[in-house]
């Protein structure tokens, strides 16, 4: 397919599609960063509980 084979509207449609996909990629990257942060906090909480143990009330 040559550049000559693509109409201006075809090119605009492809550009729009690429921009839409890039926005979705950016949103996924943000979701991944959030998930990684949540996983890190969870791991810290699990390790803290494992090494400190649950503190029991002495009555």
N, C-alpha and C positions, 0 to 999 in steps of 0.2 A: 504494500500500500504506500503510495507516494503522498507527499504533502499536498500535491495537486488533487488527489482523490478525496481529500477531506474538505467539506464545506466549512464556512465560518461557524455555522450553527453547530456542526459536529464538534468542532474544536472547543467552542464555548461549553457544550454539554460535557465534554471530557474534563475540562478544567473544573467545572462545577462539581462533577463526581469526585475528582481528586481532592478538591477542597473539603468536601463532605467527609471523605474517608480520612483525611488528615485530622479533622475535628474529632472524629470518633477515636482515632489513635491517641490524640491528646487526652481525651476523656478516660480512655483505658489506662494510660500512663498514670494519671492522677489516682484512679481507683487502685492501681497496683501499689503506688506509694502509700496510700492510706492503709491498704491491707498489710503491707510490710510493717508499717508502724504499729498497727494493732497486734500483729503477730509478735513483734518484739516486746511490746508491753505485756502480752499474755505469757511469753516465755519468762520474762523477769518475775512476774507474779508466781508462776509455777516453781521457779527455782528458789525464790524467797521462801515459799511455803515448804518446799522440800528440805531446805537447809535449816530453817528456823523451826519448823514444825508448828502445828497449831497450838496456840497457848490456851491451856485449859484453866478455867476458873477454879481456884481453890476455895472451897466453902468451909 
